[in-house]
Amino acid sequence: MTEPTREELLARVAHLEAALAATPYMPELPAEHDGEPITWRPWEEAPVILCAHAGDLNACWACAHPGPSLLAFGLAGPGEPRIRFNAHRCPSCQEMRVYAELAEVAYSPPRTVVRTPSSGQ
């Protein structure tokens, strides 16, 4: 068996880097908050917000994806669990924010900060 050339190795590295960049990534939702376990419902498409006076509330602030974002609810609490957490995630750059009631309790930054033009899709 012959040793690969430098060019072959560089081509293989470029191929592996491209495959890694194309691998889907989803930030992990927190399993607990302040010692309290959280059970998360599956991600679903968030409702579209239509308001002419507020600008585009559906687009991602980090990458300008036109939206809608994804939404998941977390159940927790003493006794019978109830919805106490909500998470919002961009389907493009994967930026995620998790809220308990109205306070942000977790953040996962976008995978890129390059703003892409909206394609209308």
PDB file as gemmi writes it, atoms N, CA and C in Angstrom:
CRYST1    1.000    1.000    1.000  90.00  90.00  90.00 P 1                      
ATOM      1  N   MET A   1       0.848  -1.182   0.000  1.00  0.00           N  
ATOM      2  CA  MET A   1       0.000   0.000   0.000  1.00  0.00           C  
ATOM      3  C   MET A   1       0.890   1.240   0.000  1.00  0.00           C  
ATOM      4  N   THR A   2       0.600   2.202  -0.882  1.00  0.00           N  
ATOM      5  CA  THR A   2       1.419   3.406  -0.983  1.00  0.00           C  
ATOM      6  C   THR A   2       0.899   4.478  -0.037  1.00  0.00           C  
ATOM      7  N   GLU A   3       1.803   5.304   0.387  1.00  0.00           N  
ATOM      8  CA  GLU A   3       1.453   6.433   1.252  1.00  0.00           C  
ATOM      9  C   GLU A   3       0.720   7.485   0.423  1.00  0.00           C  
ATOM     10  N   PRO A   4      -0.333   8.108   0.975  1.00  0.00           N  
ATOM     11  CA  PRO A   4      -1.022   9.163   0.227  1.00  0.00           C  
ATOM     12  C   PRO A   4      -0.128  10.395   0.069  1.00  0.00           C  
ATOM     13  N   THR A   5      -0.323  11.090  -1.026  1.00  0.00           N  
ATOM     14  CA  THR A   5       0.452  12.306  -1.258  1.00  0.00           C  
ATOM     15  C   THR A   5      -0.084  13.437  -0.383  1.00  0.00           C  
ATOM     16  N   ARG A   6       0.667  14.493  -0.282  1.00  0.00           N  
ATOM     17  CA  ARG A   6       0.232  15.675   0.473  1.00  0.00           C  
ATOM     18  C   ARG A   6      -1.068  16.224  -0.096  1.00  0.00           C  
ATOM     19  N   GLU A   7      -1.170  16.278  -1.421  1.00  0.00           N  
ATOM     20  CA  GLU A   7      -2.380  16.790  -2.069  1.00  0.00           C  
ATOM     21  C   GLU A   7      -3.584  15.916  -1.739  1.00  0.00           C  
ATOM     22  N   GLU A   8      -3.389  14.596  -1.733  1.00  0.00           N  
ATOM     23  CA  GLU A   8      -4.486  13.684  -1.385  1.00  0.00           C  
ATOM     24  C   GLU A   8      -4.930  13.875   0.062  1.00  0.00           C  
ATOM     25  N   LEU A   9      -3.952  14.055   0.953  1.00  0.00           N  
ATOM     26  CA  LEU A   9      -4.286  14.287   2.360  1.00  0.00           C  
ATOM     27  C   LEU A   9      -5.037  15.605   2.540  1.00  0.00           C  
ATOM     28  N   LEU A  10      -4.586  16.652   1.864  1.00  0.00           N  
ATOM     29  CA  LEU A  10      -5.267  17.947   1.956  1.00  0.00           C  
ATOM     30  C   LEU A  10      -6.684  17.853   1.393  1.00  0.00           C  
ATOM     31  N   ALA A  11      -6.863  17.112   0.303  1.00  0.00           N  
ATOM     32  CA  ALA A  11      -8.200  16.932  -0.267  1.00  0.00           C  
ATOM     33  C   ALA A  11      -9.091  16.172   0.714  1.00  0.00           C  
ATOM     34  N   ARG A  12      -8.538  15.180   1.382  1.00  0.00           N  
ATOM     35  CA  ARG A  12      -9.320  14.400   2.360  1.00  0.00           C  
ATOM     36  C   ARG A  12      -9.713  15.277   3.547  1.00  0.00           C  
ATOM     37  N   VAL A  13      -8.797  16.103   4.035  1.00  0.00           N  
ATOM     38  CA  VAL A  13      -9.094  17.019   5.139  1.00  0.00           C  
ATOM     39  C   VAL A  13     -10.194  17.994   4.722  1.00  0.00           C  
ATOM     40  N   ALA A  14     -10.103  18.542   3.514  1.00  0.00           N  
ATOM     41  CA  ALA A  14     -11.134  19.473   3.028  1.00  0.00           C  
ATOM     42  C   ALA A  14     -12.483  18.772   2.949  1.00  0.00           C  
ATOM     43  N   HIS A  15     -12.497  17.519   2.487  1.00  0.00           N  
ATOM     44  CA  HIS A  15     -13.746  16.755   2.415  1.00  0.00           C  
ATOM     45  C   HIS A  15     -14.328  16.539   3.812  1.00  0.00           C  
ATOM     46  N   LEU A  16     -13.494  16.162   4.780  1.00  0.00           N  
ATOM     47  CA  LEU A  16     -13.971  15.939   6.155  1.00  0.00           C  
ATOM     48  C   LEU A  16     -14.458  17.231   6.802  1.00  0.00           C  
ATOM     49  N   GLU A  17     -13.773  18.349   6.557  1.00  0.00           N  
ATOM     50  CA  GLU A  17     -14.215  19.636   7.092  1.00  0.00           C  
ATOM     51  C   GLU A  17     -15.572  20.024   6.517  1.00  0.00           C  
ATOM     52  N   ALA A  18     -15.780  19.783   5.217  1.00  0.00           N  
ATOM     53  CA  ALA A  18     -17.072  20.100   4.594  1.00  0.00           C  
ATOM     54  C   ALA A  18     -18.172  19.213   5.164  1.00  0.00           C  
ATOM     55  N   ALA A  19     -17.870  17.940   5.394  1.00  0.00           N  
ATOM     56  CA  ALA A  19     -18.864  17.033   5.974  1.00  0.00           C  
ATOM     57  C   ALA A  19     -19.223  17.458   7.397  1.00  0.00           C  
ATOM     58  N   LEU A  20     -18.236  17.880   8.162  1.00  0.00           N  
ATOM     59  CA  LEU A  20     -18.492  18.344   9.530  1.00  0.00           C  
ATOM     60  C   LEU A  20     -19.340  19.612   9.520  1.00  0.00           C  
ATOM     61  N   ALA A  21     -19.039  20.532   8.610  1.00  0.00           N  
ATOM     62  CA  ALA A  21     -19.809  21.775   8.530  1.00  0.00           C  
ATOM     63  C   ALA A  21     -21.255  21.500   8.133  1.00  0.00           C  
ATOM     64  N   ALA A  22     -21.507  20.434   7.369  1.00  0.00           N  
ATOM     65  CA  ALA A  22     -22.858  20.109   6.920  1.00  0.00           C  
ATOM     66  C   ALA A  22     -23.621  19.262   7.935  1.00  0.00           C  
ATOM     67  N   THR A  23     -22.949  18.822   8.998  1.00  0.00           N  
ATOM     68  CA  THR A  23     -23.604  17.983   9.996  1.00  0.00           C  
ATOM     69  C   THR A  23     -24.602  18.804  10.788  1.00  0.00           C  
ATOM     70  N   PRO A  24     -25.850  18.350  10.867  1.00  0.00           N  
ATOM     71  CA  PRO A  24     -26.846  19.091  11.642  1.00  0.00           C  
ATOM     72  C   PRO A  24     -26.422  19.210  13.108  1.00  0.00           C  
ATOM     73  N   TYR A  25     -26.692  20.359  13.672  1.00  0.00           N  
ATOM     74  CA  TYR A  25     -26.349  20.625  15.062  1.00  0.00           C  
ATOM     75  C   TYR A  25     -27.571  21.212  15.741  1.00  0.00           C  
ATOM     76  N   MET A  26     -27.867  20.715  16.918  1.00  0.00           N  
ATOM     77  CA  MET A  26     -28.965  21.275  17.695  1.00  0.00           C  
ATOM     78  C   MET A  26     -28.460  21.445  19.133  1.00  0.00           C  
ATOM     79  N   PRO A  27     -28.517  22.664  19.660  1.00  0.00           N  
ATOM     80  CA  PRO A  27     -28.067  22.850  21.036  1.00  0.00           C  
ATOM     81  C   PRO A  27     -28.939  22.051  22.001  1.00  0.00           C  
ATOM     82  N   GLU A  28     -28.326  21.625  23.091  1.00  0.00           N  
ATOM     83  CA  GLU A  28     -29.050  20.849  24.087  1.00  0.00           C  
ATOM     84  C   GLU A  28     -29.890  21.742  24.987  1.00  0.00           C  
ATOM     85  N   LEU A  29     -31.105  21.317  25.232  1.00  0.00           N  
ATOM     86  CA  LEU A  29     -31.957  22.021  26.193  1.00  0.00           C  
ATOM     87  C   LEU A  29     -31.508  21.648  27.598  1.00  0.00           C  
ATOM     88  N   PRO A  30     -31.569  22.591  28.544  1.00  0.00           N  
ATOM     89  CA  PRO A  30     -31.147  22.264  29.910  1.00  0.00           C  
ATOM     90  C   PRO A  30     -32.036  21.180  30.519  1.00  0.00           C  
ATOM     91  N   ALA A  31     -31.414  20.231  31.203  1.00  0.00           N  
ATOM     92  CA  ALA A  31     -32.145  19.134  31.839  1.00  0.00           C  
ATOM     93  C   ALA A  31     -32.724  19.547  33.183  1.00  0.00           C  
ATOM     94  N   GLU A  32     -32.155  20.624  33.754  1.00  0.00           N  
ATOM     95  CA  GLU A  32     -32.654  21.107  35.046  1.00  0.00           C  
ATOM     96  C   GLU A  32     -32.354  22.586  35.194  1.00  0.00           C  
ATOM     97  N   HIS A  33     -33.052  23.218  36.144  1.00  0.00           N  
ATOM     98  CA  HIS A  33     -32.816  24.619  36.487  1.00  0.00           C  
ATOM     99  C   HIS A  33     -32.992  24.761  37.985  1.00  0.00           C  
ATOM    100  N   ASP A  34     -31.969  25.285  38.642  1.00  0.00           N  
ATOM    101  CA  ASP A  34     -31.975  25.429  40.105  1.00  0.00           C  
ATOM    102  C   ASP A  34     -32.297  24.106  40.802  1.00  0.00           C  
ATOM    103  N   GLY A  35     -31.739  23.006  40.258  1.00  0.00           N  
ATOM    104  CA  GLY A  35     -31.938  21.697  40.848  1.00  0.00           C  
ATOM    105  C   GLY A  35     -33.265  21.044  40.526  1.00  0.00           C  
ATOM    106  N   GLU A  36     -34.100  21.707  39.759  1.00  0.00           N  
ATOM    107  CA  GLU A  36     -35.419  21.189  39.420  1.00  0.00           C  
ATOM    108  C   GLU A  36     -35.368  20.570  38.010  1.00  0.00           C  
ATOM    109  N   PRO A  37     -35.681  19.268  37.872  1.00  0.00           N  
ATOM    110  CA  PRO A  37     -35.639  18.646  36.544  1.00  0.00           C  
ATOM    111  C   PRO A  37     -36.692  19.225  35.604  1.00  0.00           C  
ATOM    112  N   ILE A  38     -36.339  19.289  34.324  1.00  0.00           N  
ATOM    113  CA  ILE A  38     -37.246  19.813  33.294  1.00  0.00           C  
ATOM    114  C   ILE A  38     -37.499  18.715  32.274  1.00  0.00           C  
ATOM    115  N   THR A  39     -38.764  18.499  31.951  1.00  0.00           N  
ATOM    116  CA  THR A  39     -39.157  17.589  30.873  1.00  0.00           C  
ATOM    117  C   THR A  39     -39.581  18.445  29.688  1.00  0.00           C  
ATOM    118  N   TRP A  40     -38.907  18.259  28.554  1.00  0.00           N  
ATOM    119  CA  TRP A  40     -39.167  19.103  27.385  1.00  0.00           C  
ATOM    120  C   TRP A  40     -40.103  18.416  26.405  1.00  0.00           C  
ATOM    121  N   ARG A  41     -41.055  19.172  25.886  1.00  0.00           N  
ATOM    122  CA  ARG A  41     -41.896  18.720  24.778  1.00  0.00           C  
ATOM    123  C   ARG A  41     -41.068  18.860  23.498  1.00  0.00           C  
ATOM    124  N   PRO A  42     -41.463  18.167  22.416  1.00  0.00           N  
ATOM    125  CA  PRO A  42     -40.701  18.257  21.153  1.00  0.00           C  
ATOM    126  C   PRO A  42     -40.729  19.679  20.568  1.00  0.00           C  
ATOM    127  N   TRP A  43     -39.691  19.981  19.776  1.00  0.00           N  
ATOM    128  CA  TRP A  43     -39.654  21.253  19.056  1.00  0.00           C  
ATOM    129  C   TRP A  43     -40.816  21.305  18.069  1.00  0.00           C  
ATOM    130  N   GLU A  44     -41.409  22.487  17.927  1.00  0.00           N  
ATOM    131  CA  GLU A  44     -42.469  22.703  16.946  1.00  0.00           C  
ATOM    132  C   GLU A  44     -42.279  24.100  16.353  1.00  0.00           C  
ATOM    133  N   GLU A  45     -42.899  24.333  15.193  1.00  0.00           N  
ATOM    134  CA  GLU A  45     -42.808  25.643  14.560  1.00  0.00           C  
ATOM    135  C   GLU A  45     -43.556  26.663  15.411  1.00  0.00           C  
ATOM    136  N   ALA A  46     -42.917  27.779  15.680  1.00  0.00           N  
ATOM    137  CA  ALA A  46     -43.548  28.829  16.485  1.00  0.00           C  
ATOM    138  C   ALA A  46     -44.620  29.535  15.665  1.00  0.00           C  
ATOM    139  N   PRO A  47     -45.620  30.083  16.323  1.00  0.00           N  
ATOM    140  CA  PRO A  47     -46.636  30.856  15.599  1.00  0.00           C  
ATOM    141  C   PRO A  47     -45.992  32.062  14.909  1.00  0.00           C  
ATOM    142  N   VAL A  48     -46.516  32.407  13.760  1.00  0.00           N  
ATOM    143  CA  VAL A  48     -46.033  33.577  13.025  1.00  0.00           C  
ATOM    144  C   VAL A  48     -46.714  34.812  13.605  1.00  0.00           C  
ATOM    145  N   ILE A  49     -45.898  35.828  13.899  1.00  0.00           N  
ATOM    146  CA  ILE A  49     -46.419  37.071  14.475  1.00  0.00           C  
ATOM    147  C   ILE A  49     -46.534  38.102  13.358  1.00  0.00           C  
ATOM    148  N   LEU A  50     -47.727  38.607  13.155  1.00  0.00           N  
ATOM    149  CA  LEU A  50     -47.966  39.621  12.132  1.00  0.00           C  
ATOM    150  C   LEU A  50     -48.327  40.938  12.814  1.00  0.00           C  
ATOM    151  N   CYS A  51     -47.441  41.919  12.693  1.00  0.00           N  
ATOM    152  CA  CYS A  51     -47.694  43.219  13.303  1.00  0.00           C  
ATOM    153  C   CYS A  51     -46.952  44.275  12.486  1.00  0.00           C  
ATOM    154  N   ALA A  52     -47.689  45.098  11.778  1.00  0.00           N  
ATOM    155  CA  ALA A  52     -47.076  46.096  10.905  1.00  0.00           C  
ATOM    156  C   ALA A  52     -46.273  47.137  11.678  1.00  0.00           C  
ATOM    157  N   HIS A  53     -46.614  47.380  12.939  1.00  0.00           N  
ATOM    158  CA  HIS A  53     -45.938  48.423  13.720  1.00  0.00           C  
ATOM    159  C   HIS A  53     -44.676  47.931  14.408  1.00  0.00           C  
ATOM    160  N   ALA A  54     -44.493  46.611  14.536  1.00  0.00           N  
ATOM    161  CA  ALA A  54     -43.362  46.082  15.294  1.00  0.00           C  
ATOM    162  C   ALA A  54     -42.195  45.636  14.427  1.00  0.00           C  
ATOM    163  N   GLY A  55     -42.290  45.703  13.117  1.00  0.00           N  
ATOM    164  CA  GLY A  55     -41.224  45.210  12.258  1.00  0.00           C  
ATOM    165  C   GLY A  55     -41.340  43.701  12.115  1.00  0.00           C  
ATOM    166  N   ASP A  56     -40.264  43.064  11.676  1.00  0.00           N  
ATOM    167  CA  ASP A  56     -40.285  41.618  11.466  1.00  0.00           C  
ATOM    168  C   ASP A  56     -39.909  40.892  12.748  1.00  0.00           C  
ATOM    169  N   LEU A  57     -40.898  40.432  13.478  1.00  0.00           N  
ATOM    170  CA  LEU A  57     -40.661  39.738  14.741  1.00  0.00           C  
ATOM    171  C   LEU A  57     -40.360  38.264  14.530  1.00  0.00           C  
ATOM    172  N   ASN A  58     -40.495  37.753  13.312  1.00  0.00           N  
ATOM    173  CA  ASN A  58     -40.273  36.337  13.043  1.00  0.00           C  
ATOM    174  C   ASN A  58     -38.845  36.040  12.615  1.00  0.00           C  
ATOM    175  N   ALA A  59     -38.109  37.027  12.129  1.00  0.00           N  
ATOM    176  CA  ALA A  59     -36.754  36.811  11.625  1.00  0.00           C  
ATOM    177  C   ALA A  59     -35.758  36.654  12.773  1.00  0.00           C  
ATOM    178  N   CYS A  60     -34.716  35.884  12.512  1.00  0.00           N  
ATOM    179  CA  CYS A  60     -33.649  35.694  13.503  1.00  0.00           C  
ATOM    180  C   CYS A  60     -32.779  36.948  13.557  1.00  0.00           C  
ATOM    181  N   TRP A  61     -32.507  37.424  14.739  1.00  0.00           N  
ATOM    182  CA  TRP A  61     -31.673  38.619  14.898  1.00  0.00           C  
ATOM    183  C   TRP A  61     -30.213  38.325  14.597  1.00  0.00           C  
ATOM    184  N   ALA A  62     -29.790  37.073  14.743  1.00  0.00           N  
ATOM    185  CA  ALA A  62     -28.384  36.733  14.535  1.00  0.00           C  
ATOM    186  C   ALA A  62     -28.040  36.509  13.064  1.00  0.00           C  
ATOM    187  N   CYS A  63     -28.928  35.807  12.310  1.00  0.00           N  
ATOM    188  CA  CYS A  63     -28.574  35.449  10.935  1.00  0.00           C  
ATOM    189  C   CYS A  63     -29.579  35.954   9.901  1.00  0.00           C  
ATOM    190  N   ALA A  64     -30.649  36.594  10.328  1.00  0.00           N  
ATOM    191  CA  ALA A  64     -31.688  37.146   9.447  1.00  0.00           C  
ATOM    192  C   ALA A  64     -32.522  36.070   8.757  1.00  0.00           C  
ATOM    193  N   HIS A  65     -32.507  34.841   9.256  1.00  0.00           N  
ATOM    194  CA  HIS A  65     -33.410  33.815   8.714  1.00  0.00           C  
ATOM    195  C   HIS A  65     -34.828  34.357   8.837  1.00  0.00           C  
ATOM    196  N   PRO A  66     -35.655  34.238   7.802  1.00  0.00           N  
ATOM    197  CA  PRO A  66     -36.966  34.872   7.834  1.00  0.00           C  
ATOM    198  C   PRO A  66     -37.960  34.257   8.818  1.00  0.00           C  
ATOM    199  N   GLY A  67     -37.633  33.106   9.381  1.00  0.00           N  
ATOM    200  CA  GLY A  67     -38.526  32.487  10.354  1.00  0.00           C  
ATOM    201  C   GLY A  67     -39.579  31.636   9.683  1.00  0.00           C  
ATOM    202  N   PRO A  68     -40.448  31.083  10.439  1.00  0.00           N  
ATOM    203  CA  PRO A  68     -40.571  31.259  11.884  1.00  0.00           C  
ATOM    204  C   PRO A  68     -39.519  30.452  12.635  1.00  0.00           C  
ATOM    205  N   SER A  69     -39.364  30.793  13.908  1.00  0.00           N  
ATOM    206  CA  SER A  69     -38.430  30.064  14.757  1.00  0.00           C  
ATOM    207  C   SER A  69     -39.076  28.768  15.223  1.00  0.00           C  
ATOM    208  N   LEU A  70     -38.327  27.998  15.985  1.00  0.00           N  
ATOM    209  CA  LEU A  70     -38.849  26.770  16.581  1.00  0.00           C  
ATOM    210  C   LEU A  70     -39.082  27.029  18.058  1.00  0.00           C  
ATOM    211  N   LEU A  71     -40.027  26.315  18.634  1.00  0.00           N  
ATOM    212  CA  LEU A  71     -40.455  26.552  20.003  1.00  0.00           C  
ATOM    213  C   LEU A  71     -40.594  25.215  20.718  1.00  0.00           C  
ATOM    214  N   ALA A  72     -40.124  25.155  21.963  1.00  0.00           N  
ATOM    215  CA  ALA A  72     -40.314  23.969  22.800  1.00  0.00           C  
ATOM    216  C   ALA A  72     -40.718  24.434  24.191  1.00  0.00           C  
ATOM    217  N   PHE A  73     -41.574  23.658  24.839  1.00  0.00           N  
ATOM    218  CA  PHE A  73     -42.017  23.984  26.195  1.00  0.00           C  
ATOM    219  C   PHE A  73     -41.442  22.976  27.180  1.00  0.00           C  
ATOM    220  N   GLY A  74     -41.026  23.481  28.344  1.00  0.00           N  
ATOM    221  CA  GLY A  74     -40.485  22.635  29.397  1.00  0.00           C  
ATOM    222  C   GLY A  74     -41.436  22.565  30.573  1.00  0.00           C  
ATOM    223  N   LEU A  75     -41.678  21.352  31.056  1.00  0.00           N  
ATOM    224  CA  LEU A  75     -42.567  21.140  32.198  1.00  0.00           C  
ATOM    225  C   LEU A  75     -41.737  20.845  33.438  1.00  0.00           C  
ATOM    226  N   ALA A  76     -42.118  21.441  34.544  1.00  0.00           N  
ATOM    227  CA  ALA A  76     -41.427  21.228  35.812  1.00  0.00           C  
ATOM    228  C   ALA A  76     -42.349  21.654  36.936  1.00  0.00           C  
ATOM    229  N   GLY A  77     -41.913  21.388  38.129  1.00  0.00           N  
ATOM    230  CA  GLY A  77     -42.661  21.874  39.283  1.00  0.00           C  
ATOM    231  C   GLY A  77     -42.970  20.791  40.291  1.00  0.00           C  
ATOM    232  N   PRO A  78     -43.250  21.217  41.496  1.00  0.00           N  
ATOM    233  CA  PRO A  78     -43.657  20.255  42.517  1.00  0.00           C  
ATOM    234  C   PRO A  78     -45.057  19.729  42.199  1.00  0.00           C  
ATOM    235  N   GLY A  79     -45.324  18.495  42.596  1.00  0.00           N  
ATOM    236  CA  GLY A  79     -46.644  17.921  42.301  1.00  0.00           C  
ATOM    237  C   GLY A  79     -46.761  17.641  40.821  1.00  0.00           C  
ATOM    238  N   GLU A  80     -47.872  18.006  40.224  1.00  0.00           N  
ATOM    239  CA  GLU A  80     -48.067  17.786  38.793  1.00  0.00           C  
ATOM    240  C   GLU A  80     -47.293  18.841  38.003  1.00  0.00           C  
ATOM    241  N   PRO A  81     -46.358  18.413  37.130  1.00  0.00           N  
ATOM    242  CA  PRO A  81     -45.581  19.402  36.363  1.00  0.00           C  
ATOM    243  C   PRO A  81     -46.475  20.258  35.475  1.00  0.00           C  
ATOM    244  N   ARG A  82     -46.070  21.504  35.313  1.00  0.00           N  
ATOM    245  CA  ARG A  82     -46.783  22.420  34.434  1.00  0.00           C  
ATOM    246  C   ARG A  82     -45.749  23.141  33.574  1.00  0.00           C  
ATOM    247  N   ILE A  83     -46.216  23.797  32.515  1.00  0.00           N  
ATOM    248  CA  ILE A  83     -45.291  24.526  31.645  1.00  0.00           C  
ATOM    249  C   ILE A  83     -44.710  25.699  32.427  1.00  0.00           C  
ATOM    250  N   ARG A  84     -43.406  25.683  32.600  1.00  0.00           N  
ATOM    251  CA  ARG A  84     -42.730  26.767  33.299  1.00  0.00           C  
ATOM    252  C   ARG A  84     -41.574  27.342  32.495  1.00  0.00           C  
ATOM    253  N   PHE A  85     -41.198  26.652  31.408  1.00  0.00           N  
ATOM    254  CA  PHE A  85     -40.064  27.079  30.595  1.00  0.00           C  
ATOM    255  C   PHE A  85     -40.475  27.083  29.134  1.00  0.00           C  
ATOM    256  N   ASN A  86     -39.837  27.964  28.353  1.00  0.00           N  
ATOM    257  CA  ASN A  86     -40.003  27.926  26.904  1.00  0.00           C  
ATOM    258  C   ASN A  86     -38.669  28.227  26.258  1.00  0.00           C  
ATOM    259  N   ALA A  87     -38.416  27.575  25.137  1.00  0.00           N  
ATOM    260  CA  ALA A  87     -37.161  27.746  24.408  1.00  0.00           C  
ATOM    261  C   ALA A  87     -37.479  28.125  22.979  1.00  0.00           C  
ATOM    262  N   HIS A  88     -36.711  29.050  22.434  1.00  0.00           N  
ATOM    263  CA  HIS A  88     -36.861  29.501  21.056  1.00  0.00           C  
ATOM    264  C   HIS A  88     -35.534  29.248  20.352  1.00  0.00           C  
ATOM    265  N   ARG A  89     -35.592  28.652  19.139  1.00  0.00           N  
ATOM    266  CA  ARG A  89     -34.374  28.302  18.413  1.00  0.00           C  
ATOM    267  C   ARG A  89     -34.542  28.644  16.939  1.00  0.00           C  
ATOM    268  N   CYS A  90     -33.493  29.216  16.352  1.00  0.00           N  
ATOM    269  CA  CYS A  90     -33.480  29.517  14.919  1.00  0.00           C  
ATOM    270  C   CYS A  90     -33.187  28.224  14.160  1.00  0.00           C  
ATOM    271  N   PRO A  91     -33.994  27.877  13.151  1.00  0.00           N  
ATOM    272  CA  PRO A  91     -33.739  26.652  12.403  1.00  0.00           C  
ATOM    273  C   PRO A  91     -32.516  26.749  11.485  1.00  0.00           C  
ATOM    274  N   SER A  92     -31.994  27.956  11.284  1.00  0.00           N  
ATOM    275  CA  SER A  92     -30.839  28.132  10.410  1.00  0.00           C  
ATOM    276  C   SER A  92     -29.531  28.137  11.195  1.00  0.00           C  
ATOM    277  N   CYS A  93     -29.329  29.114  12.066  1.00  0.00           N  
ATOM    278  CA  CYS A  93     -28.050  29.236  12.789  1.00  0.00           C  
ATOM    279  C   CYS A  93     -28.061  28.548  14.149  1.00  0.00           C  
ATOM    280  N   GLN A  94     -29.215  28.076  14.599  1.00  0.00           N  
ATOM    281  CA  GLN A  94     -29.376  27.327  15.842  1.00  0.00           C  
ATOM    282  C   GLN A  94     -29.216  28.165  17.109  1.00  0.00           C  
ATOM    283  N   GLU A  95     -29.239  29.501  16.987  1.00  0.00           N  
ATOM    284  CA  GLU A  95     -29.221  30.315  18.203  1.00  0.00           C  
ATOM    285  C   GLU A  95     -30.441  29.922  19.032  1.00  0.00           C  
ATOM    286  N   MET A  96     -30.243  29.762  20.340  1.00  0.00           N  
ATOM    287  CA  MET A  96     -31.328  29.320  21.209  1.00  0.00           C  
ATOM    288  C   MET A  96     -31.332  30.131  22.494  1.00  0.00           C  
ATOM    289  N   ARG A  97     -32.536  30.485  22.925  1.00  0.00           N  
ATOM    290  CA  ARG A  97     -32.738  31.153  24.211  1.00  0.00           C  
ATOM    291  C   ARG A  97     -33.788  30.380  24.988  1.00  0.00           C  
ATOM    292  N   VAL A  98     -33.522  30.184  26.287  1.00  0.00           N  
ATOM    293  CA  VAL A  98     -34.447  29.455  27.157  1.00  0.00           C  
ATOM    294  C   VAL A  98     -34.910  30.403  28.248  1.00  0.00           C  
ATOM    295  N   TYR A  99     -36.210  30.419  28.490  1.00  0.00           N  
ATOM    296  CA  TYR A  99     -36.797  31.319  29.472  1.00  0.00           C  
ATOM    297  C   TYR A  99     -37.553  30.522  30.538  1.00  0.00           C  
ATOM    298  N   ALA A 100     -37.428  30.986  31.784  1.00  0.00           N  
ATOM    299  CA  ALA A 100     -38.257  30.488  32.886  1.00  0.00           C  
ATOM    300  C   ALA A 100     -39.191  31.632  33.199  1.00  0.00           C  
ATOM    301  N   GLU A 101     -40.488  31.362  33.003  1.00  0.00           N  
ATOM    302  CA  GLU A 101     -41.469  32.443  33.116  1.00  0.00           C  
ATOM    303  C   GLU A 101     -41.028  33.509  32.114  1.00  0.00           C  
ATOM    304  N   LEU A 102     -40.560  34.680  32.522  1.00  0.00           N  
ATOM    305  CA  LEU A 102     -40.117  35.706  31.577  1.00  0.00           C  
ATOM    306  C   LEU A 102     -38.624  35.991  31.649  1.00  0.00           C  
ATOM    307  N   ALA A 103     -37.887  35.287  32.512  1.00  0.00           N  
ATOM    308  CA  ALA A 103     -36.457  35.534  32.672  1.00  0.00           C  
ATOM    309  C   ALA A 103     -35.646  34.546  31.836  1.00  0.00           C  
ATOM    310  N   GLU A 104     -34.647  35.058  31.107  1.00  0.00           N  
ATOM    311  CA  GLU A 104     -33.777  34.177  30.327  1.00  0.00           C  
ATOM    312  C   GLU A 104     -32.876  33.399  31.281  1.00  0.00           C  
ATOM    313  N   VAL A 105     -32.836  32.068  31.117  1.00  0.00           N  
ATOM    314  CA  VAL A 105     -32.034  31.229  32.016  1.00  0.00           C  
ATOM    315  C   VAL A 105     -30.940  30.458  31.275  1.00  0.00           C  
ATOM    316  N   ALA A 106     -30.974  30.415  29.950  1.00  0.00           N  
ATOM    317  CA  ALA A 106     -29.938  29.728  29.178  1.00  0.00           C  
ATOM    318  C   ALA A 106     -29.841  30.361  27.808  1.00  0.00           C  
ATOM    319  N   TYR A 107     -28.631  30.283  27.216  1.00  0.00           N  
ATOM    320  CA  TYR A 107     -28.403  30.861  25.900  1.00  0.00           C  
ATOM    321  C   TYR A 107     -27.382  30.002  25.166  1.00  0.00           C  
ATOM    322  N   SER A 108     -27.626  29.715  23.909  1.00  0.00           N  
ATOM    323  CA  SER A 108     -26.679  29.029  23.038  1.00  0.00           C  
ATOM    324  C   SER A 108     -26.469  29.929  21.840  1.00  0.00           C  
ATOM    325  N   PRO A 109     -25.235  30.404  21.617  1.00  0.00           N  
ATOM    326  CA  PRO A 109     -25.011  31.366  20.541  1.00  0.00           C  
ATOM    327  C   PRO A 109     -25.208  30.735  19.164  1.00  0.00           C  
ATOM    328  N   PRO A 110     -25.395  31.592  18.148  1.00  0.00           N  
ATOM    329  CA  PRO A 110     -25.550  31.075  16.792  1.00  0.00           C  
ATOM    330  C   PRO A 110     -24.265  30.401  16.342  1.00  0.00           C  
ATOM    331  N   ARG A 111     -24.380  29.493  15.389  1.00  0.00           N  
ATOM    332  CA  ARG A 111     -23.201  28.824  14.846  1.00  0.00           C  
ATOM    333  C   ARG A 111     -22.433  29.751  13.926  1.00  0.00           C  
ATOM    334  N   THR A 112     -23.062  30.812  13.474  1.00  0.00           N  
ATOM    335  CA  THR A 112     -22.398  31.785  12.622  1.00  0.00           C  
ATOM    336  C   THR A 112     -22.982  33.149  12.932  1.00  0.00           C  
ATOM    337  N   VAL A 113     -22.201  34.186  12.723  1.00  0.00           N  
ATOM    338  CA  VAL A 113     -22.723  35.537  12.908  1.00  0.00           C  
ATOM    339  C   VAL A 113     -22.839  36.244  11.569  1.00  0.00           C  
ATOM    340  N   VAL A 114     -22.622  35.514  10.485  1.00  0.00           N  
ATOM    341  CA  VAL A 114     -22.748  36.076   9.149  1.00  0.00           C  
ATOM    342  C   VAL A 114     -24.220  36.198   8.830  1.00  0.00           C  
ATOM    343  N   ARG A 115     -24.660  37.410   8.565  1.00  0.00           N  
ATOM    344  CA  ARG A 115     -26.068  37.631   8.217  1.00  0.00           C  
ATOM    345  C   ARG A 115     -26.241  37.261   6.752  1.00  0.00           C  
ATOM    346  N   THR A 116     -27.235  36.418   6.480  1.00  0.00           N  
ATOM    347  CA  THR A 116     -27.505  35.991   5.112  1.00  0.00           C  
ATOM    348  C   THR A 116     -28.730  36.720   4.595  1.00  0.00           C  
ATOM    349  N   PRO A 117     -28.755  37.041   3.304  1.00  0.00           N  
ATOM    350  CA  PRO A 117     -29.935  37.734   2.767  1.00  0.00           C  
ATOM    351  C   PRO A 117     -31.148  36.809   2.817  1.00  0.00           C  
ATOM    352  N   SER A 118     -32.291  37.405   3.060  1.00  0.00           N  
ATOM    353  CA  SER A 118     -33.542  36.650   3.108  1.00  0.00           C  
ATOM    354  C   SER A 118     -33.910  36.204   1.702  1.00  0.00           C  
ATOM    355  N   SER A 119     -34.206  34.916   1.556  1.00  0.00           N  
ATOM    356  CA  SER A 119     -34.569  34.405   0.241  1.00  0.00           C  
ATOM    357  C   SER A 119     -36.069  34.316   0.059  1.00  0.00           C  
ATOM    358  N   GLY A 120     -36.824  34.592   1.133  1.00  0.00           N  
ATOM    359  CA  GLY A 120     -38.271  34.521   1.053  1.00  0.00           C  
ATOM    360  C   GLY A 120     -38.809  33.109   1.151  1.00  0.00           C  
ATOM    361  N   GLN A 121     -37.929  32.150   1.451  1.00  0.00           N  
ATOM    362  CA  GLN A 121     -38.362  30.744   1.566  1.00  0.00           C  
ATOM    363  C   GLN A 121     -38.443  30.341   3.008  1.00  0.00           C  
TER     364      GLN A 121                                                      
END                                                                             
